Amino acid sequence: MNKKIFKSILFAAVAVMLLCMSTLILIMHNTIVHNEQKRIEGFTSFLSHVVNADGEGVLDSFSGKEYRITLIDDNGVVIYDNRRDPSKLGNHSSRYEFIHAKEGEIVSSSRLSPSFDVKTYYFATRLKNGHVLRVAENLDTLLSVSYDLFVYFIVIIVALSIICAIVARHVSNLIVKPLNDININDPLATDIYDEIKPFVTRIVKQQEQIDGVIKELERRNNEFLIITKSMSEGLILLNKDGIIISMNKMAQKIFNVSDECIGTSFLSVDKDNYARNVFVSGKKISRRSTEFSKLDHDYQIHFNQIVIDGSLKGYAMLIIDVTDKNRAQRQRQEFTANVSHELKTPLQSIIGYAELIENGIVKDSDIKTFAGKIRTQSSHLVTLIEDIIFLSRLDEGLMVSIFENISMYKICHEIFDALSLKAQKRNIKLELEGNDIIFSAVYRYIHEAIYNLCDNAIKYNKDGGYVKVILKEQEKKIIITVKDSGLGIPPEHQERIFERFYRVDKSHSRQTGGTGLGLSIVKRVVLFHKGKIKLKSSDKGCEFIITLNRSRIMDMVRKSKAQQELEKATLENKAL
């Protein structure tokens, strides 16, 4: 802006300067010419009076004058000229000044030389004897004067142009300074020209609107970033050419990339066939879903085209981790198959024994033995069904969960009493170590979990071994450890032992009458109480460690009481 103002001021100043100089030269030249004409006219009048008084011979005394003096007779013949030979001059009867001078007036005329550098001014008057007296003078034309003064003009113009440039620079700085000094944050607080205040006011209002829009966009962008950053799913936005516009943290983790991938092609991030089919083949899709595996995880990816006014603008990709879902699906399938198998096995035994008795194949003396086998298989079947129902109801939250203060000493003694006969048969010692712990929990669940751990410890123990329950409280954490001197669990099986129907030694499990659901129930009970369970096992013996947090259990108790009060209030309202 400063440069433009400077150029405008300089151009205007130089133009005005040239115009003024030209006008001044024109006025000065016209003034000089006018004054010379007056002088010639006065001299002509004076000379005519002298000639009329003293005769034409007096003209010789003016021969050295700066003027050219010519005397013409009545017929136009030059009879005297102070600068040229009269005999060599032509007849002047046709000259304008001669014709009009004969009428008794002082007449003036002018003629331009062929080279346009000199202009001759003539004044003529009629004498008493009828002759015409003409006085002439050559004056430089305006063009000639300008040419003679050209160098001086150039010097003056350059000098004045430099001065104008300096002044223009100073003036432009003075003009622009208030504009440069405007406070961007508060323009109206600055001392500015009154002429531009409306313009600045309008700019301020527009700036406020722009700031509002920018803040709203930033707010929405921050919300979008926060939401996408906290998403457990991967989200990728691409333009129509497959270039990555946005990729949240989860998507970067899935594809093992950083923010540097923004602005690159998605195919440089993942070159699997599903991506190539979309971006390389050029197939038109409005929506598409597919699954792929990466780093031991299963993912489901959903493609959606972003179309605005019928034009493809880009793609949105949502990536969902379905590893747990697929694993759960496989476990459900395995569970269904295992349930069918576990139910089928005792039923087939019962049916087989019943058919033998029905067909009279069994001796009367053996009927009692077969009846005992049928009872054993039926009991195993009932236990299995009860465990399945218990575990299913626990998973679905259909069990009535009443929290109460329980004593671990009491629970352990009850369990030891129930399992004492089974332990005595194999000379296994049941031991309780540590101080009693009293806390809020669902009595039935805790009893079932500890019972299953102790029962398993006896089943898979060696004769003459031990089963020890260790109670310990540390920093508001309740630690219950069930330890045995049994067979131990190989490392390759330890990760799966809490799965339903999973058995380390299936033949031994059959012999001990296990259902394969005991440890699944234990883990589910621990998770219900917001706790953790872990296994320590080597070649000999197992150690199951349950850790419960008092504060988490108290939160559950408060929520349970609030739920009970809400249900009670609901029932009372219905009754009213």
Secondary structure, 3 states (H helix, E strand, C coil): CHHHHHHHHHHHHHHHHHHHHHHHHHHHHHHHHHHHHHHHHHHHHHHHHHHHHHCHHHHHHHCCCCCEEEEECCCCCEEEECCCCHHHCCCCCCCHHHHHHCCCCCEEEEEECCCCCEEEEEEEEECCCCCEEEEEEEEECHHHHHHHCHHHHHHHHHHHHHHHHHHHHHHHHHHHHHHHCCCCCCHHHCCCCHHHHHHHHHHHHHHHHHHHHHHHHHHHHHHHHHHHHHCCCEEEEEECCCEEEEECHHHHHHHCCCHHHCCCEHHHCCCCHHHHHHHCCCCCCCEEEEEEEECCEEEEEEEEEEEECCEEEEEEEEEEECHHHHHHHHHHHHHHHHHHHHHHHHHHHHHHHHHHHHCCCCCHHHHHHHHHHHHHHHHHHHHHHHHHHHHHHHHHCCCCCCEEEEEHHHHHHHHHHHHHHHHHHCCCEEEEECCCCEEEEEHHHHHHHHHHHHHHHHHCCCCCCEEEEEEEEECCEEEEEEEECCCCCCHHHHCCCCCCCCCCCHHHHHHHCCCCCHHHHHHHHHHHCCCEEEEEECCCCEEEEEEEEHHHHHHHHHHHHHHHHHHHHHHHHHHC
